[in-house]
Amino acid sequence: MYYLLDESELVFPHPSLADEDGLLAVGGDLSIERLLLAYENGIFPWYNEDSPILWYAPLERFVLSPEKIRISKSLKQILRSNKFQVTIDKDFTSVIKNCAVISRKDQDGTWIVSDMLDAYKRLHEAGYAHSVDVWQGEELVGGLYGVQIGKVFCGESMFSKVSNASKIALVHLAKNFGLSLIDCQIPSEHLTKMGAELIPQEEYLSILHTQQSIPYDFQRTF
């Protein structure tokens, strides 16, 4: 069962009421206020152009504890080589646009539809959404973006145009910002290899509810 949201009312049902696929609610809007309320309660939007806004709260959460990140020997060599340069929020718009168009195995289309792109750009301008940008010379070759809730970084998507670029972004995120948790949302093989794991929704929410959304805090800790 899912819940129909009223655009005039800023409220979500409790995440534990999500169905077995994680679907919790339908409708509402993508205002800054609603998006922050969602992330503060372990909820995120995920839908395509042909559907209404869908809100998810998985009953298990795929997360990475920064202190548990596993870096392969080959990736350590790449990090030492200075082959890539990393910046923060230098080109948020290009990062999210690349995440929207990059092809992924077993996935048709994208959930980063035009309304989502605009909504996260507004979140970024307000200081809540951030990007880690990976460069080779002047070319943006990889990166990730997400929403910061205190010391929890809710990762939304990542991309690579060259091998290992998104992994470089993730390592940089884990090592440099004093985060307690990186929310990866949906399980993937390569993030599992880097140390991400599933935890119960209750455990994730207990961590999340000790945090506070502070705009621009991500940049200040760099």
N, C-alpha and C positions, 0 to 999 in steps of 0.2 A: 504494500500500500504506500502511495506517496501523497504528499500534501500540496494543495494548490495555494500559492502565495498571493496575497493582496498587495498590489503596488503601493497602496496608501498606508500600509502598515509595515513597519520595519521590525520583522520578527521571523524566526525560524523555529520549526519543531526541534526537539532534542535529537542530536545525531544518532542516538541509540535506536530511534524509530525508523532508520533507513532499512530498505529491503535487503535481501541477501546479496544483491549486486551493488549495493551502496547508494542507490537512488533514494533521496530523501524528499525532495520537493520540486515543484514545477512553477515557473512564472516569476513574478517580481520584476526586478530591474537590475542593471549593472552600475548603480550609483556607487560612489566611493564609500558612502556610509554602509550600504548593504554588503559590499564586498568585504570591508573590514570586519563587520559583524560576522560574516560567514567564516572568514579565516580564523578569527578569534575563537570560533567554536568548532573548528575542524571540518569545515564545509567548503567546497569549492565548486564553481560552475564548470560544466563539461557538456557540450552539445555541438550540433552542426547547423548549417544554414537552413536545413529543412525542418528543424524542430524548435519548440519553445525553449526558453532557458531552463536547463536541467541542473539541479544542485545535488552533489554527491557527498556522502560521509561514509567511506568504507568501514566495515566492521573490523577489519584489520588494516593497519597502516604500515606502509613500506617506508622505513626511515633509515637514516644513516647517522650514527653518532660520530662526530668529527674525530674523536680519539681512537675510534675503531677502524678508520679508513685504511684499506689495504692498497698499497702502491706497488705495482710489479717492478721487477728489476729494470725492465726495458723502459718503463715510464719514468723511473728515477733518473735514468740516463738522459732522457729527453728533458726533464726538468733542469738537470745540471748543465745542459748544452746551451741554454738560453735561446733555443730555436724559436720560441714563442715569446711575445710580450703580452702582459695582462694588464688591463685597465678596469676601472669600476665606473659604470654609468656613463662611459664616454659616448656610447652610441646605442642607447636603449632601444630606440625605434628600429634600427637595423637588426639588432639581435632578435627582437620578437618577430619581425617580418621574415627573417631567415628561418626561425623555428616554425613559422606558419607554412612555409613552402617546401621545406626539406622533406624528401621522401623517407618513409620508414617501413620496415619489413612488416607485412601482415596488416597494414593500415591504409585504407583508401581515404583520401582527402585529409582535412585538418579540422580540429576543434577550435583553432584560433581564427574564428570568423571575424569579419570586419568590425562588428560591434564589440567583440572581446578585445580586439587589438586597440580600439579607441578607448575602451574602459581601462585597460592596463596602462596605457599611455597617461591617462588622467591620474591613475594611482601613482605612477612614477613622478609626474609633475608635482604631486602633493607630498612626495617623499617617502612613500610606503613600498613601492615596487622598485626593484633594482636589477641591474644586469652585471654579469662578469663577462668581459669582452676579451677575446683572444685574437691576437694579430700576428701576422707574418709580414714584417715591414709595414706598409700602409694598407694591407688587405685584411679585412675582418674574416677570419677563417673558422671561428667557433665561438661558443659562448652559451650562457644560460641566463634565465631570468626567473624572478619569483617575488614573493611578498614576505617582508620581514615582520614578525610578531615578536618583539623583544629579542630573545636569543634563539628563537626558532625561525629558520628560514624555510618558507613553504615554496619549494621549487616547482615551477610550472612546466618548463620545457627547456631543452638544450639542443644544440645543433653542432655539426662538424662538417666543414668542407674539405678538411684534410685529416688524416688519421691522427687520433689522440687529442684533437683540439678541445673537444667537450670534456674529456677527462682532465685536461690541464685546468679548465675552468672550475671543475668540481673540487679538485685538490686545492686550488687557490682559495675557494670558498671555505673549505673545511679547515684550512691551516691559519687563516689570517684575520678572523673576525670574532673570535671568542664565542662562537655559537655553541649551544648545548645540543642542538638537534637540527638535522636537515630532513625535511619531509619530502620524500620522493614520490609520494602518492601511489603510483601504479608499479607493481613489480616488473623488473627487467633483468635479463641474464647478466648484462655487463655491470649493472649496479650491484647485483648480488655478489659478483666476483670482487667488487671494491669494498664490500663489507656491509652493504645495506641489508636490512632484515625486516620481517613482519613483526609488529607488536599489536596487542589488542587495542581496540579503539579507546577503552577506558584508560589505559596507560598513556596513550598519546594525549588525550584530553587533560589528564592530570598534570602533565608537563605544560601543555599549552595554556592552561588556566592560571599558571603562575606568572605569565608573561604580560607585557603591556606594549601596545603599538605606539612607537615613537617615531615620527617622521624624521628622515635623514640620519637616524642613529647609525645606520649601516655605513655611511660614508665617514662619519666621525670616528668610527672604530678602526678605520684603515690606516 
